[in-house]
Amino acid sequence: MRSVLPRFLAQPSRAPQRDPLANMKSRVLLLSLVLSAGAFATVRPLLFQEPPMPEVTDHHKRVLAGVGEWEGTITMFMPGMEPQTMPAQEKVEAVGEYWTTSTFTSDMGGMQFTGKSSLGYDSDKKQYVGTWIDSTTTYLTVMQGEFDAKKNMLVTRWKGPNWAGDGSMIDFRNETVVRADASVSTFYMGAGEGTKHMEIKLKRKAAADDTSADKK
């Protein structure tokens, strides 16, 4: 009796023949993926590990020792003119354990002057580094310097526009002697020893208030 089943049911189909080379390639690929995953799992903590925080050195502590509110005077020394002394204030704030930012203000003959700075110590360069901007210029000052332990003095240097207004760039230097509650910053311009052109004397506000109270 002729089968009435469809042909695809009446005659079992043969299993397709696998290519031995393709089968081997698949196994090699699978093994490679497994090994790669294992290797990645091993190195992953190293690839995504955050670098350690830099050590807080005595240099950084010296920078942060300036945090607080200060007040005093700024004196300008101009050729052929008497020195001009004006009141000044500065507020210094910490940025983490490595940096400070400050806002310096003064009334210069009726003109309000505002300057902002950053100061820190670059452990890689092994130098003090800082920046300065103010309300009288478009120039960004970038400073580098070192600490003279014998003189207890921070010396910073930079290049800036010549105050003569001729478009040239000249050398500037700031020598700052800091005590616990007082600081004196002396500024020089020009090559070599330079010419003294400015001096800022500040006292920590709490200490200045105490001194005023003692005089009463």
PyMOL CGO cylinders between C-alpha atoms (Angstrom):
from pymol import cmd
from pymol.cgo import CYLINDER

trace = [
    CYLINDER, 0.00, 0.00, 0.00, 1.42, 3.35, -1.01, 0.3, 1, 1, 1, 1, 1, 1,
    CYLINDER, 1.42, 3.35, -1.01, 2.07, 5.59, 1.86, 0.3, 1, 1, 1, 1, 1, 1,
    CYLINDER, 2.07, 5.59, 1.86, -0.18, 8.59, 2.12, 0.3, 1, 1, 1, 1, 1, 1,
    CYLINDER, -0.18, 8.59, 2.12, 2.28, 10.49, 4.33, 0.3, 1, 1, 1, 1, 1, 1,
    CYLINDER, 2.28, 10.49, 4.33, 3.90, 13.52, 2.85, 0.3, 1, 1, 1, 1, 1, 1,
    CYLINDER, 3.90, 13.52, 2.85, 7.28, 12.92, 1.38, 0.3, 1, 1, 1, 1, 1, 1,
    CYLINDER, 7.28, 12.92, 1.38, 9.16, 14.86, 4.05, 0.3, 1, 1, 1, 1, 1, 1,
    CYLINDER, 9.16, 14.86, 4.05, 7.60, 12.58, 6.71, 0.3, 1, 1, 1, 1, 1, 1,
    CYLINDER, 7.60, 12.58, 6.71, 7.78, 9.33, 4.78, 0.3, 1, 1, 1, 1, 1, 1,
    CYLINDER, 7.78, 9.33, 4.78, 11.49, 9.70, 4.07, 0.3, 1, 1, 1, 1, 1, 1,
    CYLINDER, 11.49, 9.70, 4.07, 13.62, 10.75, 7.06, 0.3, 1, 1, 1, 1, 1, 1,
    CYLINDER, 13.62, 10.75, 7.06, 16.07, 13.48, 6.12, 0.3, 1, 1, 1, 1, 1, 1,
    CYLINDER, 16.07, 13.48, 6.12, 19.79, 13.02, 6.55, 0.3, 1, 1, 1, 1, 1, 1,
    CYLINDER, 19.79, 13.02, 6.55, 21.69, 15.09, 9.09, 0.3, 1, 1, 1, 1, 1, 1,
    CYLINDER, 21.69, 15.09, 9.09, 23.76, 17.83, 7.37, 0.3, 1, 1, 1, 1, 1, 1,
    CYLINDER, 23.76, 17.83, 7.37, 27.45, 17.11, 7.24, 0.3, 1, 1, 1, 1, 1, 1,
    CYLINDER, 27.45, 17.11, 7.24, 29.65, 19.57, 9.30, 0.3, 1, 1, 1, 1, 1, 1,
    CYLINDER, 29.65, 19.57, 9.30, 32.83, 20.92, 7.88, 0.3, 1, 1, 1, 1, 1, 1,
    CYLINDER, 32.83, 20.92, 7.88, 35.59, 19.62, 10.21, 0.3, 1, 1, 1, 1, 1, 1,
    CYLINDER, 35.59, 19.62, 10.21, 37.73, 22.73, 9.60, 0.3, 1, 1, 1, 1, 1, 1,
    CYLINDER, 37.73, 22.73, 9.60, 34.85, 25.10, 10.42, 0.3, 1, 1, 1, 1, 1, 1,
    CYLINDER, 34.85, 25.10, 10.42, 34.11, 23.13, 13.59, 0.3, 1, 1, 1, 1, 1, 1,
    CYLINDER, 34.11, 23.13, 13.59, 37.74, 23.46, 14.69, 0.3, 1, 1, 1, 1, 1, 1,
    CYLINDER, 37.74, 23.46, 14.69, 37.72, 27.19, 13.98, 0.3, 1, 1, 1, 1, 1, 1,
    CYLINDER, 37.72, 27.19, 13.98, 34.62, 27.63, 16.15, 0.3, 1, 1, 1, 1, 1, 1,
    CYLINDER, 34.62, 27.63, 16.15, 36.23, 25.83, 19.05, 0.3, 1, 1, 1, 1, 1, 1,
    CYLINDER, 36.23, 25.83, 19.05, 39.41, 27.89, 18.75, 0.3, 1, 1, 1, 1, 1, 1,
    CYLINDER, 39.41, 27.89, 18.75, 37.35, 31.12, 18.68, 0.3, 1, 1, 1, 1, 1, 1,
    CYLINDER, 37.35, 31.12, 18.68, 35.34, 30.05, 21.73, 0.3, 1, 1, 1, 1, 1, 1,
    CYLINDER, 35.34, 30.05, 21.73, 38.52, 29.16, 23.61, 0.3, 1, 1, 1, 1, 1, 1,
    CYLINDER, 38.52, 29.16, 23.61, 40.06, 32.51, 22.69, 0.3, 1, 1, 1, 1, 1, 1,
    CYLINDER, 40.06, 32.51, 22.69, 37.01, 34.37, 23.99, 0.3, 1, 1, 1, 1, 1, 1,
    CYLINDER, 37.01, 34.37, 23.99, 37.11, 32.46, 27.27, 0.3, 1, 1, 1, 1, 1, 1,
    CYLINDER, 37.11, 32.46, 27.27, 40.81, 33.14, 27.73, 0.3, 1, 1, 1, 1, 1, 1,
    CYLINDER, 40.81, 33.14, 27.73, 40.38, 36.79, 26.79, 0.3, 1, 1, 1, 1, 1, 1,
    CYLINDER, 40.38, 36.79, 26.79, 37.57, 37.20, 29.30, 0.3, 1, 1, 1, 1, 1, 1,
    CYLINDER, 37.57, 37.20, 29.30, 39.74, 35.63, 32.00, 0.3, 1, 1, 1, 1, 1, 1,
    CYLINDER, 39.74, 35.63, 32.00, 42.69, 37.86, 31.15, 0.3, 1, 1, 1, 1, 1, 1,
    CYLINDER, 42.69, 37.86, 31.15, 40.49, 40.99, 31.14, 0.3, 1, 1, 1, 1, 1, 1,
    CYLINDER, 40.49, 40.99, 31.14, 39.05, 40.04, 34.51, 0.3, 1, 1, 1, 1, 1, 1,
    CYLINDER, 39.05, 40.04, 34.51, 42.60, 39.82, 35.82, 0.3, 1, 1, 1, 1, 1, 1,
    CYLINDER, 42.60, 39.82, 35.82, 43.80, 43.19, 34.51, 0.3, 1, 1, 1, 1, 1, 1,
    CYLINDER, 43.80, 43.19, 34.51, 40.51, 45.05, 34.89, 0.3, 1, 1, 1, 1, 1, 1,
    CYLINDER, 40.51, 45.05, 34.89, 41.29, 46.28, 38.43, 0.3, 1, 1, 1, 1, 1, 1,
    CYLINDER, 41.29, 46.28, 38.43, 44.59, 47.68, 37.13, 0.3, 1, 1, 1, 1, 1, 1,
    CYLINDER, 44.59, 47.68, 37.13, 43.02, 49.38, 34.11, 0.3, 1, 1, 1, 1, 1, 1,
    CYLINDER, 43.02, 49.38, 34.11, 40.26, 51.12, 36.06, 0.3, 1, 1, 1, 1, 1, 1,
    CYLINDER, 40.26, 51.12, 36.06, 42.07, 51.72, 39.34, 0.3, 1, 1, 1, 1, 1, 1,
    CYLINDER, 42.07, 51.72, 39.34, 42.20, 55.39, 40.30, 0.3, 1, 1, 1, 1, 1, 1,
    CYLINDER, 42.20, 55.39, 40.30, 45.71, 56.78, 40.83, 0.3, 1, 1, 1, 1, 1, 1,
    CYLINDER, 45.71, 56.78, 40.83, 46.69, 57.33, 44.47, 0.3, 1, 1, 1, 1, 1, 1,
    CYLINDER, 46.69, 57.33, 44.47, 46.27, 60.82, 45.92, 0.3, 1, 1, 1, 1, 1, 1,
    CYLINDER, 46.27, 60.82, 45.92, 49.53, 62.81, 45.97, 0.3, 1, 1, 1, 1, 1, 1,
    CYLINDER, 49.53, 62.81, 45.97, 51.29, 63.05, 49.30, 0.3, 1, 1, 1, 1, 1, 1,
    CYLINDER, 51.29, 63.05, 49.30, 50.52, 66.18, 51.29, 0.3, 1, 1, 1, 1, 1, 1,
    CYLINDER, 50.52, 66.18, 51.29, 53.98, 67.67, 51.85, 0.3, 1, 1, 1, 1, 1, 1,
    CYLINDER, 53.98, 67.67, 51.85, 55.28, 70.50, 54.00, 0.3, 1, 1, 1, 1, 1, 1,
    CYLINDER, 55.28, 70.50, 54.00, 55.09, 72.67, 50.88, 0.3, 1, 1, 1, 1, 1, 1,
    CYLINDER, 55.09, 72.67, 50.88, 51.34, 72.11, 50.62, 0.3, 1, 1, 1, 1, 1, 1,
    CYLINDER, 51.34, 72.11, 50.62, 50.89, 72.75, 54.35, 0.3, 1, 1, 1, 1, 1, 1,
    CYLINDER, 50.89, 72.75, 54.35, 52.82, 76.00, 53.94, 0.3, 1, 1, 1, 1, 1, 1,
    CYLINDER, 52.82, 76.00, 53.94, 50.44, 77.08, 51.17, 0.3, 1, 1, 1, 1, 1, 1,
    CYLINDER, 50.44, 77.08, 51.17, 47.35, 76.25, 53.24, 0.3, 1, 1, 1, 1, 1, 1,
    CYLINDER, 47.35, 76.25, 53.24, 48.74, 78.09, 56.26, 0.3, 1, 1, 1, 1, 1, 1,
    CYLINDER, 48.74, 78.09, 56.26, 47.69, 81.27, 54.45, 0.3, 1, 1, 1, 1, 1, 1,
    CYLINDER, 47.69, 81.27, 54.45, 43.97, 80.43, 54.61, 0.3, 1, 1, 1, 1, 1, 1,
    CYLINDER, 43.97, 80.43, 54.61, 42.00, 83.19, 56.32, 0.3, 1, 1, 1, 1, 1, 1,
    CYLINDER, 42.00, 83.19, 56.32, 41.16, 86.87, 56.08, 0.3, 1, 1, 1, 1, 1, 1,
    CYLINDER, 41.16, 86.87, 56.08, 43.92, 89.46, 55.89, 0.3, 1, 1, 1, 1, 1, 1,
    CYLINDER, 43.92, 89.46, 55.89, 44.05, 93.26, 55.85, 0.3, 1, 1, 1, 1, 1, 1,
    CYLINDER, 44.05, 93.26, 55.85, 46.72, 95.91, 55.56, 0.3, 1, 1, 1, 1, 1, 1,
    CYLINDER, 46.72, 95.91, 55.56, 48.18, 98.21, 52.92, 0.3, 1, 1, 1, 1, 1, 1,
    CYLINDER, 48.18, 98.21, 52.92, 49.51, 98.24, 49.37, 0.3, 1, 1, 1, 1, 1, 1,
    CYLINDER, 49.51, 98.24, 49.37, 52.20, 100.80, 48.49, 0.3, 1, 1, 1, 1, 1, 1,
    CYLINDER, 52.20, 100.80, 48.49, 53.11, 101.75, 44.92, 0.3, 1, 1, 1, 1, 1, 1,
    CYLINDER, 53.11, 101.75, 44.92, 56.55, 103.12, 44.04, 0.3, 1, 1, 1, 1, 1, 1,
    CYLINDER, 56.55, 103.12, 44.04, 56.50, 105.09, 40.80, 0.3, 1, 1, 1, 1, 1, 1,
    CYLINDER, 56.50, 105.09, 40.80, 59.52, 106.93, 39.32, 0.3, 1, 1, 1, 1, 1, 1,
    CYLINDER, 59.52, 106.93, 39.32, 59.51, 110.64, 40.16, 0.3, 1, 1, 1, 1, 1, 1,
    CYLINDER, 59.51, 110.64, 40.16, 56.54, 110.31, 42.52, 0.3, 1, 1, 1, 1, 1, 1,
    CYLINDER, 56.54, 110.31, 42.52, 56.04, 109.94, 46.25, 0.3, 1, 1, 1, 1, 1, 1,
    CYLINDER, 56.04, 109.94, 46.25, 55.05, 106.40, 47.36, 0.3, 1, 1, 1, 1, 1, 1,
    CYLINDER, 55.05, 106.40, 47.36, 51.28, 105.96, 47.40, 0.3, 1, 1, 1, 1, 1, 1,
    CYLINDER, 51.28, 105.96, 47.40, 49.82, 103.79, 50.17, 0.3, 1, 1, 1, 1, 1, 1,
    CYLINDER, 49.82, 103.79, 50.17, 46.26, 102.46, 50.06, 0.3, 1, 1, 1, 1, 1, 1,
    CYLINDER, 46.26, 102.46, 50.06, 44.21, 100.05, 52.21, 0.3, 1, 1, 1, 1, 1, 1,
    CYLINDER, 44.21, 100.05, 52.21, 43.98, 96.43, 51.07, 0.3, 1, 1, 1, 1, 1, 1,
    CYLINDER, 43.98, 96.43, 51.07, 42.19, 93.23, 52.02, 0.3, 1, 1, 1, 1, 1, 1,
    CYLINDER, 42.19, 93.23, 52.02, 42.63, 89.61, 51.01, 0.3, 1, 1, 1, 1, 1, 1,
    CYLINDER, 42.63, 89.61, 51.01, 40.53, 86.50, 51.62, 0.3, 1, 1, 1, 1, 1, 1,
    CYLINDER, 40.53, 86.50, 51.62, 42.30, 83.16, 51.11, 0.3, 1, 1, 1, 1, 1, 1,
    CYLINDER, 42.30, 83.16, 51.11, 40.35, 79.90, 50.83, 0.3, 1, 1, 1, 1, 1, 1,
    CYLINDER, 40.35, 79.90, 50.83, 41.48, 76.27, 50.64, 0.3, 1, 1, 1, 1, 1, 1,
    CYLINDER, 41.48, 76.27, 50.64, 40.83, 74.03, 47.65, 0.3, 1, 1, 1, 1, 1, 1,
    CYLINDER, 40.83, 74.03, 47.65, 41.33, 70.54, 49.03, 0.3, 1, 1, 1, 1, 1, 1,
    CYLINDER, 41.33, 70.54, 49.03, 44.68, 69.87, 50.65, 0.3, 1, 1, 1, 1, 1, 1,
    CYLINDER, 44.68, 69.87, 50.65, 46.90, 71.20, 47.87, 0.3, 1, 1, 1, 1, 1, 1,
    CYLINDER, 46.90, 71.20, 47.87, 45.67, 74.59, 46.68, 0.3, 1, 1, 1, 1, 1, 1,
    CYLINDER, 45.67, 74.59, 46.68, 44.37, 77.96, 47.76, 0.3, 1, 1, 1, 1, 1, 1,
    CYLINDER, 44.37, 77.96, 47.76, 42.49, 80.67, 45.92, 0.3, 1, 1, 1, 1, 1, 1,
    CYLINDER, 42.49, 80.67, 45.92, 42.37, 84.27, 47.05, 0.3, 1, 1, 1, 1, 1, 1,
    CYLINDER, 42.37, 84.27, 47.05, 40.49, 87.49, 46.37, 0.3, 1, 1, 1, 1, 1, 1,
    CYLINDER, 40.49, 87.49, 46.37, 42.48, 90.70, 46.85, 0.3, 1, 1, 1, 1, 1, 1,
    CYLINDER, 42.48, 90.70, 46.85, 40.75, 94.08, 46.94, 0.3, 1, 1, 1, 1, 1, 1,
    CYLINDER, 40.75, 94.08, 46.94, 41.88, 97.68, 47.34, 0.3, 1, 1, 1, 1, 1, 1,
    CYLINDER, 41.88, 97.68, 47.34, 40.58, 101.21, 46.83, 0.3, 1, 1, 1, 1, 1, 1,
    CYLINDER, 40.58, 101.21, 46.83, 43.16, 102.85, 44.60, 0.3, 1, 1, 1, 1, 1, 1,
    CYLINDER, 43.16, 102.85, 44.60, 42.36, 106.54, 44.63, 0.3, 1, 1, 1, 1, 1, 1,
    CYLINDER, 42.36, 106.54, 44.63, 38.64, 105.98, 44.21, 0.3, 1, 1, 1, 1, 1, 1,
    CYLINDER, 38.64, 105.98, 44.21, 39.03, 103.08, 41.75, 0.3, 1, 1, 1, 1, 1, 1,
    CYLINDER, 39.03, 103.08, 41.75, 38.02, 99.68, 43.09, 0.3, 1, 1, 1, 1, 1, 1,
    CYLINDER, 38.02, 99.68, 43.09, 40.73, 97.11, 42.34, 0.3, 1, 1, 1, 1, 1, 1,
    CYLINDER, 40.73, 97.11, 42.34, 40.05, 93.36, 42.47, 0.3, 1, 1, 1, 1, 1, 1,
    CYLINDER, 40.05, 93.36, 42.47, 42.53, 90.56, 41.87, 0.3, 1, 1, 1, 1, 1, 1,
    CYLINDER, 42.53, 90.56, 41.87, 42.19, 86.79, 42.14, 0.3, 1, 1, 1, 1, 1, 1,
    CYLINDER, 42.19, 86.79, 42.14, 44.98, 84.25, 42.50, 0.3, 1, 1, 1, 1, 1, 1,
    CYLINDER, 44.98, 84.25, 42.50, 45.60, 80.53, 42.85, 0.3, 1, 1, 1, 1, 1, 1,
    CYLINDER, 45.60, 80.53, 42.85, 48.61, 79.07, 44.63, 0.3, 1, 1, 1, 1, 1, 1,
    CYLINDER, 48.61, 79.07, 44.63, 49.90, 75.55, 45.11, 0.3, 1, 1, 1, 1, 1, 1,
    CYLINDER, 49.90, 75.55, 45.11, 52.91, 73.28, 44.95, 0.3, 1, 1, 1, 1, 1, 1,
    CYLINDER, 52.91, 73.28, 44.95, 53.48, 71.02, 41.94, 0.3, 1, 1, 1, 1, 1, 1,
    CYLINDER, 53.48, 71.02, 41.94, 55.04, 67.82, 43.31, 0.3, 1, 1, 1, 1, 1, 1,
    CYLINDER, 55.04, 67.82, 43.31, 56.20, 66.72, 39.85, 0.3, 1, 1, 1, 1, 1, 1,
    CYLINDER, 56.20, 66.72, 39.85, 57.86, 70.01, 38.91, 0.3, 1, 1, 1, 1, 1, 1,
    CYLINDER, 57.86, 70.01, 38.91, 58.98, 70.51, 42.54, 0.3, 1, 1, 1, 1, 1, 1,
    CYLINDER, 58.98, 70.51, 42.54, 57.99, 74.16, 42.27, 0.3, 1, 1, 1, 1, 1, 1,
    CYLINDER, 57.99, 74.16, 42.27, 55.41, 76.48, 43.71, 0.3, 1, 1, 1, 1, 1, 1,
    CYLINDER, 55.41, 76.48, 43.71, 52.97, 77.47, 40.98, 0.3, 1, 1, 1, 1, 1, 1,
    CYLINDER, 52.97, 77.47, 40.98, 50.28, 80.10, 40.78, 0.3, 1, 1, 1, 1, 1, 1,
    CYLINDER, 50.28, 80.10, 40.78, 48.12, 82.32, 38.64, 0.3, 1, 1, 1, 1, 1, 1,
    CYLINDER, 48.12, 82.32, 38.64, 46.88, 85.91, 38.87, 0.3, 1, 1, 1, 1, 1, 1,
    CYLINDER, 46.88, 85.91, 38.87, 44.15, 87.91, 37.16, 0.3, 1, 1, 1, 1, 1, 1,
    CYLINDER, 44.15, 87.91, 37.16, 42.83, 91.36, 38.05, 0.3, 1, 1, 1, 1, 1, 1,
    CYLINDER, 42.83, 91.36, 38.05, 40.40, 94.07, 37.04, 0.3, 1, 1, 1, 1, 1, 1,
    CYLINDER, 40.40, 94.07, 37.04, 43.00, 96.23, 35.25, 0.3, 1, 1, 1, 1, 1, 1,
    CYLINDER, 43.00, 96.23, 35.25, 44.36, 93.87, 32.60, 0.3, 1, 1, 1, 1, 1, 1,
    CYLINDER, 44.36, 93.87, 32.60, 43.39, 91.07, 30.21, 0.3, 1, 1, 1, 1, 1, 1,
    CYLINDER, 43.39, 91.07, 30.21, 46.69, 89.26, 30.82, 0.3, 1, 1, 1, 1, 1, 1,
    CYLINDER, 46.69, 89.26, 30.82, 46.77, 85.92, 32.68, 0.3, 1, 1, 1, 1, 1, 1,
    CYLINDER, 46.77, 85.92, 32.68, 49.87, 85.79, 34.87, 0.3, 1, 1, 1, 1, 1, 1,
    CYLINDER, 49.87, 85.79, 34.87, 51.41, 82.34, 35.43, 0.3, 1, 1, 1, 1, 1, 1,
    CYLINDER, 51.41, 82.34, 35.43, 54.04, 82.13, 38.15, 0.3, 1, 1, 1, 1, 1, 1,
    CYLINDER, 54.04, 82.13, 38.15, 56.61, 79.60, 39.31, 0.3, 1, 1, 1, 1, 1, 1,
    CYLINDER, 56.61, 79.60, 39.31, 58.87, 79.76, 42.32, 0.3, 1, 1, 1, 1, 1, 1,
    CYLINDER, 58.87, 79.76, 42.32, 60.66, 78.21, 45.26, 0.3, 1, 1, 1, 1, 1, 1,
    CYLINDER, 60.66, 78.21, 45.26, 60.84, 78.58, 49.02, 0.3, 1, 1, 1, 1, 1, 1,
    CYLINDER, 60.84, 78.58, 49.02, 64.01, 79.92, 50.64, 0.3, 1, 1, 1, 1, 1, 1,
    CYLINDER, 64.01, 79.92, 50.64, 64.02, 78.24, 54.04, 0.3, 1, 1, 1, 1, 1, 1,
    CYLINDER, 64.02, 78.24, 54.04, 66.90, 80.37, 55.38, 0.3, 1, 1, 1, 1, 1, 1,
    CYLINDER, 66.90, 80.37, 55.38, 64.98, 83.59, 54.74, 0.3, 1, 1, 1, 1, 1, 1,
    CYLINDER, 64.98, 83.59, 54.74, 61.54, 82.06, 55.30, 0.3, 1, 1, 1, 1, 1, 1,
    CYLINDER, 61.54, 82.06, 55.30, 60.70, 83.57, 51.92, 0.3, 1, 1, 1, 1, 1, 1,
    CYLINDER, 60.70, 83.57, 51.92, 58.61, 82.42, 48.96, 0.3, 1, 1, 1, 1, 1, 1,
    CYLINDER, 58.61, 82.42, 48.96, 60.08, 83.75, 45.70, 0.3, 1, 1, 1, 1, 1, 1,
    CYLINDER, 60.08, 83.75, 45.70, 57.95, 83.62, 42.55, 0.3, 1, 1, 1, 1, 1, 1,
    CYLINDER, 57.95, 83.62, 42.55, 58.83, 84.79, 39.03, 0.3, 1, 1, 1, 1, 1, 1,
    CYLINDER, 58.83, 84.79, 39.03, 56.91, 85.44, 35.84, 0.3, 1, 1, 1, 1, 1, 1,
    CYLINDER, 56.91, 85.44, 35.84, 56.85, 87.33, 32.56, 0.3, 1, 1, 1, 1, 1, 1,
    CYLINDER, 56.85, 87.33, 32.56, 54.36, 90.13, 32.06, 0.3, 1, 1, 1, 1, 1, 1,
    CYLINDER, 54.36, 90.13, 32.06, 53.55, 93.18, 29.95, 0.3, 1, 1, 1, 1, 1, 1,
    CYLINDER, 53.55, 93.18, 29.95, 55.85, 96.15, 30.49, 0.3, 1, 1, 1, 1, 1, 1,
    CYLINDER, 55.85, 96.15, 30.49, 54.07, 98.83, 32.49, 0.3, 1, 1, 1, 1, 1, 1,
    CYLINDER, 54.07, 98.83, 32.49, 55.51, 101.37, 30.05, 0.3, 1, 1, 1, 1, 1, 1,
    CYLINDER, 55.51, 101.37, 30.05, 52.83, 100.18, 27.63, 0.3, 1, 1, 1, 1, 1, 1,
    CYLINDER, 52.83, 100.18, 27.63, 55.21, 99.55, 24.74, 0.3, 1, 1, 1, 1, 1, 1,
    CYLINDER, 55.21, 99.55, 24.74, 53.97, 95.98, 24.18, 0.3, 1, 1, 1, 1, 1, 1,
    CYLINDER, 53.97, 95.98, 24.18, 57.16, 94.31, 25.40, 0.3, 1, 1, 1, 1, 1, 1,
    CYLINDER, 57.16, 94.31, 25.40, 57.34, 91.55, 28.00, 0.3, 1, 1, 1, 1, 1, 1,
    CYLINDER, 57.34, 91.55, 28.00, 59.62, 91.91, 31.03, 0.3, 1, 1, 1, 1, 1, 1,
    CYLINDER, 59.62, 91.91, 31.03, 60.62, 89.94, 34.13, 0.3, 1, 1, 1, 1, 1, 1,
    CYLINDER, 60.62, 89.94, 34.13, 58.74, 90.26, 37.41, 0.3, 1, 1, 1, 1, 1, 1,
    CYLINDER, 58.74, 90.26, 37.41, 59.59, 88.85, 40.84, 0.3, 1, 1, 1, 1, 1, 1,
    CYLINDER, 59.59, 88.85, 40.84, 57.72, 88.67, 44.13, 0.3, 1, 1, 1, 1, 1, 1,
    CYLINDER, 57.72, 88.67, 44.13, 59.46, 88.00, 47.44, 0.3, 1, 1, 1, 1, 1, 1,
    CYLINDER, 59.46, 88.00, 47.44, 56.99, 87.15, 50.22, 0.3, 1, 1, 1, 1, 1, 1,
    CYLINDER, 56.99, 87.15, 50.22, 58.05, 86.71, 53.84, 0.3, 1, 1, 1, 1, 1, 1,
    CYLINDER, 58.05, 86.71, 53.84, 55.29, 85.08, 55.88, 0.3, 1, 1, 1, 1, 1, 1,
    CYLINDER, 55.29, 85.08, 55.88, 54.99, 84.80, 59.62, 0.3, 1, 1, 1, 1, 1, 1,
    CYLINDER, 54.99, 84.80, 59.62, 52.12, 83.18, 61.50, 0.3, 1, 1, 1, 1, 1, 1,
    CYLINDER, 52.12, 83.18, 61.50, 49.90, 86.26, 61.34, 0.3, 1, 1, 1, 1, 1, 1,
    CYLINDER, 49.90, 86.26, 61.34, 51.71, 88.71, 59.07, 0.3, 1, 1, 1, 1, 1, 1,
    CYLINDER, 51.71, 88.71, 59.07, 53.20, 88.84, 55.59, 0.3, 1, 1, 1, 1, 1, 1,
    CYLINDER, 53.20, 88.84, 55.59, 55.24, 91.29, 53.53, 0.3, 1, 1, 1, 1, 1, 1,
    CYLINDER, 55.24, 91.29, 53.53, 55.31, 90.91, 49.74, 0.3, 1, 1, 1, 1, 1, 1,
    CYLINDER, 55.31, 90.91, 49.74, 57.84, 92.97, 47.78, 0.3, 1, 1, 1, 1, 1, 1,
    CYLINDER, 57.84, 92.97, 47.78, 57.53, 93.17, 44.00, 0.3, 1, 1, 1, 1, 1, 1,
    CYLINDER, 57.53, 93.17, 44.00, 60.31, 93.90, 41.50, 0.3, 1, 1, 1, 1, 1, 1,
    CYLINDER, 60.31, 93.90, 41.50, 60.21, 94.48, 37.76, 0.3, 1, 1, 1, 1, 1, 1,
    CYLINDER, 60.21, 94.48, 37.76, 62.98, 94.29, 35.17, 0.3, 1, 1, 1, 1, 1, 1,
    CYLINDER, 62.98, 94.29, 35.17, 65.97, 92.05, 34.55, 0.3, 1, 1, 1, 1, 1, 1,
    CYLINDER, 65.97, 92.05, 34.55, 68.47, 91.08, 37.24, 0.3, 1, 1, 1, 1, 1, 1,
    CYLINDER, 68.47, 91.08, 37.24, 67.68, 92.44, 40.68, 0.3, 1, 1, 1, 1, 1, 1,
    CYLINDER, 67.68, 92.44, 40.68, 64.98, 94.60, 39.12, 0.3, 1, 1, 1, 1, 1, 1,
    CYLINDER, 64.98, 94.60, 39.12, 63.36, 97.77, 40.44, 0.3, 1, 1, 1, 1, 1, 1,
    CYLINDER, 63.36, 97.77, 40.44, 61.06, 97.74, 43.45, 0.3, 1, 1, 1, 1, 1, 1,
    CYLINDER, 61.06, 97.74, 43.45, 57.63, 98.90, 42.35, 0.3, 1, 1, 1, 1, 1, 1,
    CYLINDER, 57.63, 98.90, 42.35, 55.15, 97.59, 44.93, 0.3, 1, 1, 1, 1, 1, 1,
    CYLINDER, 55.15, 97.59, 44.93, 54.90, 96.36, 48.51, 0.3, 1, 1, 1, 1, 1, 1,
    CYLINDER, 54.90, 96.36, 48.51, 51.96, 94.68, 50.24, 0.3, 1, 1, 1, 1, 1, 1,
    CYLINDER, 51.96, 94.68, 50.24, 51.88, 94.39, 54.04, 0.3, 1, 1, 1, 1, 1, 1,
    CYLINDER, 51.88, 94.39, 54.04, 49.09, 92.30, 55.53, 0.3, 1, 1, 1, 1, 1, 1,
    CYLINDER, 49.09, 92.30, 55.53, 48.08, 90.99, 58.92, 0.3, 1, 1, 1, 1, 1, 1,
    CYLINDER, 48.08, 90.99, 58.92, 45.67, 88.19, 59.62, 0.3, 1, 1, 1, 1, 1, 1,
    CYLINDER, 45.67, 88.19, 59.62, 42.35, 89.87, 60.40, 0.3, 1, 1, 1, 1, 1, 1,
    CYLINDER, 42.35, 89.87, 60.40, 41.94, 88.32, 63.86, 0.3, 1, 1, 1, 1, 1, 1,
    CYLINDER, 41.94, 88.32, 63.86, 45.45, 89.42, 64.79, 0.3, 1, 1, 1, 1, 1, 1,
    CYLINDER, 45.45, 89.42, 64.79, 44.84, 92.91, 63.39, 0.3, 1, 1, 1, 1, 1, 1,
    CYLINDER, 44.84, 92.91, 63.39, 41.64, 93.22, 65.42, 0.3, 1, 1, 1, 1, 1, 1,
    CYLINDER, 41.64, 93.22, 65.42, 43.49, 92.16, 68.57, 0.3, 1, 1, 1, 1, 1, 1,
    CYLINDER, 43.49, 92.16, 68.57, 46.18, 94.80, 67.94, 0.3, 1, 1, 1, 1, 1, 1,
    CYLINDER, 46.18, 94.80, 67.94, 43.53, 97.53, 67.50, 0.3, 1, 1, 1, 1, 1, 1,
    CYLINDER, 43.53, 97.53, 67.50, 41.84, 96.47, 70.74, 0.3, 1, 1, 1, 1, 1, 1,
    CYLINDER, 41.84, 96.47, 70.74, 45.15, 96.65, 72.64, 0.3, 1, 1, 1, 1, 1, 1,
    CYLINDER, 45.15, 96.65, 72.64, 45.70, 100.26, 71.48, 0.3, 1, 1, 1, 1, 1, 1,
    CYLINDER, 45.70, 100.26, 71.48, 42.36, 101.41, 72.87, 0.3, 1, 1, 1, 1, 1, 1,
]
cmd.load_cgo(trace, "trace")
